[in-house]
Amino acid sequence: MGIVNRRFYADIMDLHEEVTGSCHLVVVKLPNGRTIKFLVDCGLFQEPQYEELNSNFTFNADELDFVCVTHNHTDHTGRVPMLYHQGYSGKVYCTIPTRSLMPLSMIDNYKVLKEAYKRAHKKQIYTEVDVDRALSNLEGCKYGEKIVIDENIEIKFLKNGHLLGASMILVRIKYPDEQDMFILFTGDYKPSNVFFDVDPLPEWVKKLPLTIITESTYGIMTTDEIEYCFEDNILEAIQANKDVILPVFSLGRCQEILYILRCLQREGKLPASIPIYFDGPLAHSYTKIYLDHPEWLHESMREFLPVNLRYVQKQDREDIVETDQQKIIVTTGGMVSHGPIQYYLPEFIERSNVLIHLTGYCAEGTLGRVLPETEYGNALSL
């Protein structure tokens, strides 16, 4: 799409065809002949049918003036190091919490992709050096702070309830004696979050001559519908003396699930005697950031972990599988295609006394999307 002023314009190109791989390229042409190019997000495609798109950009990375990201999920940040591999050398702007979270995801993504490309006998799309370059160029910004990129571009990060550190990004493009252009990138937008306050979109923003670029994963489904289903299904399984396996995304969904389990314990619906095993090194690290930065959370949310929570290391998994005691296992990864869930799944899926409850979106072609359609679908819940 394009936004046209009397004497200058901005072309906005969305470089992803599906839910994952978020990447928006903006090309601004000014009256003085100057061209400005920037990206909002640079995510990894997670649908197998689009995997080949991860290897190439349809633009020259060395021509970008700056990059900014809406939030720290792999489908929005997973190819940021690849920009440096292909010649980009500038800054990546994000919120301060996202600046704290991104090193964990970048290092983990590098390890996962390195193994995946090695098994497929493919060349890695970026190197560890590129990860270091990306991390050294992260620029953390305060919500609502005006960030002056240069005389023609300003950006502001506005709060978004999608997860810790998430933002909408307001871009102002200006030129002397011309009407300013304003573009709002929502990212994966959610108006609220249980962990922190989310202010509504300011009235002054609504009054701007605004172009909005928005994204949708769940369409018309509401969060309340998802949580209602989740709680009922979990409690029904617990009452039936079943084990419960909960595949989660390491950031955001994981912490929300732990909090919901704590609430069920407080309400007397979930016996505190049932151990909750928490597996996934990346999820452990993200959760520690939540706990280490209480200033980012509601005061009432600073102790959100359920009682009887047991952090799991790799060497503990066999004992957990073999124990007959009823249990809940909260484990990464959310789409079932990666992470410790791949250890637990073959151990539990044929058991009649187990509920495996998916807790988030599963992209086309991932194991989490395929499993409900197989003979094992009766062990799963969505």
DRENLOGU-992285 format. One record per residue: x, z, y of N, C-alpha, C in turn; residue in one letter. Coordinates in steps of 0.1 Angstrom, whole numbers, plus 2048, in hexadecimal, padded with zeros to 3 digits. Layout:
BEGIN
XZYXZYXZYA/...
% end
This chain:
BEGIN
8088007F480080080080980080CM/8037FC81880B7FC82480380382FG/80B80983980580F84580B807850I/8038018598087F98638047FE871V/80F7FF87A80D80288880E7F588FN/80D7F689D80E7EA8A481B7E38A2R/8267EB8A18337E58A183C7EA896R/8377F288D83F7F68818357FA876F/83B7FB86A8327FD85E83A805854Y/83280A84A83881183F83180C832A/83980782983480381B83680F812D/82C81280A82C81D80182A8177F3I/8348197EA8338137DD83481E7D2M/82981F7CA8298297BF8308227B3D/83A8297AE8428237A483F828796L/83382E79482F83378782182E784H/81F82B77781382577380983076CE/80F83B769807845762809853768E/80585D76180686B76781486F76AV/81D86C76182B87176383386676AT/84086A76D84986077484685E782G/84086978983C8687978488647A0S/8468597A88508557B184A84C7BBC/84B8507C88458487D38518437DCH/8528367DD85C8307E685582C7F3L/85B8317FE85582D80B860826813V/85C81A81886581182085F81082EV/86681583886181484686980A84EV/8638018558697F785D8667FA86CK/8707FD87486E8018828707F588BL/86B7F689786C7EB8A187A7E78A4P/8847F08A38917ED8A78997E689BN/8927E38908987DD88589D7E687AG/89D7F387D8A17FD8738987FF868R/89D80085B89580285089881084AT/88E81884789082584188A825833I/89182982988C82A81C88D838817K/88283D81188384B80B87A84C7FFF/87C8567F78748597EB86D8667ECL/8618677E785A8737E58598747D6V/86087E7D08618807C18688757BAD/86E8797AF87686F7A6875875798C/86A87379286787A78586A871779G/86B87876E86D87276186086E75AL/86086275585485D74D85586573FF/84986B73C84987272F84086C725Q/83986172983185A71F83B850718E/83B85070A844848703843839706P/83783470983682670C83D82271AQ/84082C72284682972F85582E72FY/85A83272386783872387282F728E/87182272687B81872A87C818739E/87181C74087181B74F87B826755L/87F83074C88883A751896835754N/89982A74E8A782574E8AA81D75BS/8A08197638A381176E89981577AN/89F813786896814792893806797F/88880479D8857F77A38897F67B2T/8927FF7B68987FF7C38A78037C2F/8AE8017CD8BC8057CD8BD8137D2N/8C281C7CA8C382A7CD8CC82C7D9A/8D78247DA8E18267E58DB8227F3D/8CF81C7F38C98188008BF823805E/8BD82E7FD8B48388028BA84180DL/8B28458168B684D8218B585C81ED/8AA85F8178A886D81289E86D807F/89D87980089487B7F588E8897F7V/88188A7F487B8977F38728987E7C/8708A47E28688A67D685D8B17D9V/8518AE7D28468B77D48478C47CCT/84C8C37C084D8CF7B88568CD7ACH/8598D87A58638D779A85C8D678CN/8578CA78A8538C677D85A8B9779H/85E8B876C8668AD76886189F76CT/85389E76B84D89176F84E88E77ED/853897786855895794864896798H/86C89C79087B89E794885899789T/88089577E889892772893888774G/89187E77D89B87477F8A387578DR/8A28807938A988379F8B888179DV/8BE8867928CD8847908D087578EP/8C786D7898C985F7878CB858794M/8C585D79F8C78577AC8D68587B0L/8DC8637AD8EA8657B08F385C7A7Y/8EF85A79B8F68527918F6843796H/8EB84079E8EA8327A38EE8307B2Q/8F483A7B78FA8387C48F48407D0G/8E98487CE8E48507D88EE85B7DBY/8EF85F7E88F886A7EB8F28747F6S/8E58727F98DF87B8038D98877FEG/8D088E8068CA89A8038BD8987FBK/8B98A37F48AC8A47ED8A58B07F4V/89B8AE7FB8948B88028888BE7F9Y/8878CB7F987D8D27F187A8DF7F7C/8718E77F286F8F47F78798FE7F1T/87A90A7F88849137F38829187E5I/87691B7E087491F7D28789137C9P/8749077CD8788FB7C48878FA7C4T/88E8FD7CF89C8FD7CF8A29067C4R/89C9127C28A091B7B889D9177AAS/8929107A888D90C79B8948FF796L/8978F679E89C8E979A8A98E9792M/8B38F27958BF8F278C8BC8F477EP/8B28FD77B8AF8FF76D8A98F3766L/8A08EC76D89A8E07678A48D5765S/8AC8D376F8B58C876F8BF8C9763M/8C48D57628CE8D87578C78D6749I/8BB8DC7488B48DB73C8B08CC739D/8AC8C57428A88B77408B48AF73CN/8C08B27428CC8AA73E8CF8AC72FY/8CE8B972A8D18BC71C8C78B5713K/8BA8B57178AF8AF70F8B18A070EV/8B489A7198B688B71A8C2887713L/8CD88F7148D988C70D8D788B6FEK/8D08946F98CD8946EA8C48896E6E/8BA8866EE8B087C6EB8B786E6ECA/8BF86C6F68C685F6F78D185D6ECY/8D78686E88E18676DD8DA8646D0K/8CF86A6CD8C78666C18C38586C1R/8BF8536CD8BA8456CE8C583B6D0A/8D28406D08DE8376D28DC82F6DFH/8D88366EA8D78316F78E0837701K/8E483070B8EC8367158E483F71EK/8EA84B7218E48557298E184F737Q/8D685373D8D284D74A8D9853756I/8DF85F7548E886675E8F1870757Y/8FB87575E90587D75990488B75ET/90B89475890C8A275D9118A376BE/91A89A76F91F89977C914896786V/90B88D78290088978B8F689578DD/8F589D7838ED8AA7848F38B378EV/9008B478E9078BD7989068B77A6D/9078AA7A79058A47B48F78A67BAR/8ED8A57B18DF8A77B58DD8B67BAA/8E28BF7B28E08CD7B58E78D17C2L/8F38CB7C58FA8CE7D18F48C97DDS/8EA8BF7DB8E48B97E78D58BE7E9N/8D18C87E18C48CD7E38C38D57F0L/8B98D27F88B78D98058AA8E0805E/8AA8ED80489E8F68048988F7811G/88B8F68138848F682087890081FC/87590682A86A91082B85D90882CK/85390E827845908829842908838Y/83D8FC83D8398FB84A8448F8854G/8508F985085C8F685985D8E785BE/85F8E48688618D686B8708D2868K/8718C885F87E8C485B8818B6861I/88A8B686A88D8A98718988A1869V/89489786389D88E85B8A6886865I/89F88086F8A687987A89C877885D/8A086F88F89786D89A88A866897E/88986188B87C85988887486087DN/87A86A87687387086A87387F86BI/86888586986789386785E89685BE/8618A18548598A58488558B4849I/84A8B78438468C58418418C7833K/8458D382D8408D68208348E0822F/8288DC81D81C8E581D8198EA810L/8148F680F8138FD8038088F77F9K/80C8F77ED8048F17E28038FB7D7N/7F78FD7D17F59077C77F99027B9G/7FE8F67B78018F17AA80A8FA7A2H/8158FF7A881E9097A182790E7ACL/82F9187A883991E7B18429137B8L/8429137C584B90A7CC8448FD7CFG/8388FA7C98328ED7CB82E8EB7DAA/82E8DE7DE82A8DB7EC8238CE7EDS/81C8CC7F88188BF7FD8238BC808M/8268AF8098308AB81382A8A281EI/82B8A782A82689F83583189883CL/83188B83C83B88384283687D850V/83E87F85A83A87A86784586F86BR/84086386D849858871846855880I/85085588884E85489685784A89DK/8538448A885B83B8AF85683B8BEY/86083B8C885C83C8D68518328DAP/8478388E183C8308E783382A8DCD/83482F8D082B82A8C58238358BFE/8188338B981083D8B28178418A6Q/81884E8A481F85389881785088BD/81E84E88081884D87381985B86BM/80F85E86481086A85C80B86784EF/81486B84481186983681187782FI/80787A828807887820807884811L/81288980B8138887FC80F8957F6F/8048957EE7FF8A17E98078A77DDT/80E89E7D68148A27C98088A57C0G/80B8AD7B68008B27AD7F98BD7B4D/7EE8BB7BA7E88C47C37DE8CE7BCY/7DF8DB7C07D68E57BC7D48EE7C8K/7C78F27CB7C58F97D77C89087D6P/7CB90D7CA7CD91C7C97D791E7BES/7DC92A7BD7E592F7B27E393E7B1N/7E39427A57E19507A27ED9597A7V/7F89537A880495A7AB80795C7BAF/8029537C28059537D17F994D7D9F/7F99517E67EF94B7EF7F293D7F2D/7E79357F37E99277F77DF925803V/7E592280F7DD92081B7D791281AD/7CA91181F7C490481F7CC8FA828P/7CA8EE8267D08E482E7CD8E683DL/7D78E88457D48EB8537CB8E185AP/7C38E68637BA8DD86A7C18D2872E/7CD8D68787D48CC8807D98C0877W/7DB8C386A7DF8B88617D38AF85FV/7C78B585D7BB8AD85A7B88A4865K/7BB8A88717B88A087D7C2895880K/7CD8948787D788987A7D187C875L/7D687187A7D38648747DB862867P/7D686785D7DD86B8517DB861845L/7E685D83F7E58568327E9860827T/7E086181D7E286B8127E6864805I/7F18687FF7F58647F27F386F7E8I/7E986E7DF7E68797D77E78757C8T/7E887F7BF7EA87D7B17E08867A9E/7DC88179E7D28887957D7888787S/7D68947807D98947727CC89776AT/7C58A176E7B98A57677AC89F76CY/7AD8977767A189077B79689A780G/78A89A77B77F8A278077E8B0779I/7878B276F7878BF76878C8CA771M/7858D57717898E07797928EA771T/79A8F27797A28FC77279A90776CT/78E90A77278691576D78191175FD/77E90475D7798FF750784901745E/7908FE74979B8FF74079E90E73CI/79E9177467A192574379692B73BE/78992773D77E92D73677F929727Y/78291D724784918717790920710C/79A9217177A69287127A493670EF/79E93E71779C94C71379294E708E/78794670777E9476FC7849446EFD/78C9396EF7929346E379D93E6DDN/7A49446E77AF94E6E37A895A6DDI/79E9606E379896C6DF79096A6D2L/78A95E6D078495B6C378E95B6B8E/79A9556BA7A49546B07AA9626ADA/7AB96A6B77B19786B57A79806ADI/79A97F6B078F9866A878F98269AQ/79397569779397068A7A0973683A/7A897B6897B597F6837BF973682N/7BE96A68B7C795E68A7D3960693K/7DE95A68F7EA9596987E694E6A3D/7EC94F6AF7E99466B97F79406BEV/7F89336BF80492D6C48009256D1I/8079286DB8049236E981091A6EEL/81090D6EC81A9056F2818904701P/82390770982190771882C8FF71EV/82A8FB72B8348F673383C902739F/84990073A85290B73E84F91174BS/84B90975584890D76283A90C766L/83491676B82691677081C91A765G/81A91175C810914751814920749R/82192074682692C73D823939744C/82693A75182494775781594A759Q/80D94075B7FE94275C7F994774FE/7FD9417447F99457367FC954734I/80995873780D96673580496F73DL/80196B74A7F89737527EA97474CY/7E49697477D796A7417D7973735I/7E197372D7E297C7227E398B726L/7EA98D7317EA99B7377DD99F73BR/7D59967427C89997477BF99C73BC/7C09957307B79977247BB9A571EL/7C89A971F7CB9B671A7C59C1723Q/7C69BF7307C19C97397B29CB738R/7AB9C073579C9C07337989C6725E/7A29C971D79F9CE71079A9C4706G/79C9B77097979AC7007A29A86F6K/7AF9AA6FA7BA9A66F27C29B36EFL/7C29B76E27CA9C36DE7D89C26E2P/7DD9CD6E97EB9CD6EE7F49CF6E2A/7EF9D26D67F79D46CA7FC9C76C4S/7F69BC6C87FA9AF6C38069AA6CAI/8119A86C481D9A36CB81C9956D0P/8219936DC8219866E28309816E3I/8339776DB8419726DA8429676E4Y/84D9686EC84F95E6F885C9576F5F/85A94A6F28669426EE8689366F7D/8749336FB87892870388292D70EG/88F92970D89992E71689592A725P/89091E72788D91973488292173AL/87792473286C92C73687093A73AA/87A94073287F94D73588694D742H/88E94274589594275288B94075ES/88193875C87893676787094376AY/86C94A75F86595776086E961768T/87A96176588496A76C88496777BK/88395B77F88395778D87695D793I/86B95C78C85E962791861971794Y/86797878A86998678B87398A795L/87D9817978889847A18849827AFD/87897B7B18749777BF86697C7C1H/8649897C285798E7C485198A7D1P/85A9877DB8559837E884D9757E8E/84E96E7DD8479617DC8399637D6W/83696F7D182A9727C982197B7D1L/81497B7CD80B9867D18119937CCH/80F99E7D48149AB7D080E9AF7C2E/8019AB7C07FB9AF7B38009A77A7S/80899C7AA80C99379F81B99579BM/82199F7A182F9A179F8329A7791R/8289AC78A8299B077C81F9A9774E/82199D77081799576A81999375BF/82499975682699774781D9A073FL/81899B7348109A372B8199AE724P/8139B871F81A9C271881D9BD70AV/8269C370382A9BF6F682F9B06F6N/8359AC70183B99F70284A9A06FCL/84D9976F385A9976ED8619896EFR/86C98A6F787497E6F987B9796ECY/87A96C6E987F9676DC88B95F6DEV/8959616D68A19596D58A09506C9Q/8A89466C88A793C6BD8A99436B0K/8B294D6AF8B49536A28A895C69EQ/89F95F6A78939676A388896069DD/88895369E87C94B69B87894C68CR/88294C68387E94C675877959671E/87B96467787597167486797167AD/86596B68585796B68B84E963682I/85295767D84A94F675846956668V/84F95E66384D964656845971656E/84497766283D98466282E981661T/82798B65A819989657810990662D/81799766B81099D67680999367FQ/7FD9956837F698C68D7FE98C69AQ/7FF9806A080897E6AB8039726B4K/8089726C08079676C98149626CDI/8169556CC82394F6D08219466DCI/8289496E78279416F383593A6F3V/83592C6F18419256F08419186F7T/84C9146FC84D9067018508FC6F6T/84C8EF6F78478E87038388E4702G/8338E270E8258E070F81F8D4709G/8278C97088228BC7028258BB6F3M/82C8C66EE82E8C86DF83A8BE6DBV/83F8B56E38498AC6DF8578B16E0S/8598BC6E78668C26E98658D26E9H/8708D86E88718E76E986E8EE6DCG/86E8FC6DC86D9046D185F9026C9P/8558FC6D08498FA6C984B8F16BDI/8568E86BD8588E06B285D8E76A6Q/8628F36A88668FC69C859902697Y/85190769F84590F69B83A905695Y/8398FA69A82E8F169682D8EE687L/8388E96818388E76728368F366AP/83A8FF67083990B66882A910668E/82290D67381591367480990A672F/80C8FD6748008F46767F88F2669I/7FD8F565E7F58F46517EF90164DE/7F190B6557EB9186527DD919657R/7D491F64F7C691F6537C392A65DS/7CD93465E7CA9406677D293E674N/7D39326797DB9306867D392768FV/7D392B69C7CE9226A77DA91E6AFL/7DC9116B17E690B6BA7DE9066C6I/7E090C6D17D89096DD7E09026E8H/7DE8F56EA7E58EE6F57E08F3702L/7EA8F570B7E78FB7187E88F2724T/7EB8E57227ED8DC72D7EC8CE729G/7EE8C57337ED8B77317F88B2728Y/7F48A971E7FD8A37157FD894718C/80888E71B80888071F806877712A/80186B7157FF86170A80C860702E/80A8606F481585E6EB81D86B6E8G/81A8766EF8218826EB81A8896DFT/8218926D881C8986CC80F8A06D0L/80F8A66DB8038AE6DF7F78A56E1G/7F98996E57ED8906E67E988A6D8R/7F38886CF7F08826C27EA88C6B9V/7EE8986B87EB8A26AE7DC8A46ADL/7D48A56B77C68A86B67BE89D6AEP/7C48916AD7BE8866A77C2884698E/7CB88E6937CF88D6867C889767DT/7CC8986707C58A16677C78B066BE/7D18B26747D38C06787CC8C4684Y/7C38BB6897BC8BE6957B38CA695G/7AF8CE6897A68DA6897AE8E768BN/7BC8E668B7C48F268E7C78F369DA/7C38E96A57C68E86B37BA8EA6BCL/7BD8EF6C87B28F06D27B88EB6DFS/7AF8E56E77B48DF6F47AF8E8700L/
% end
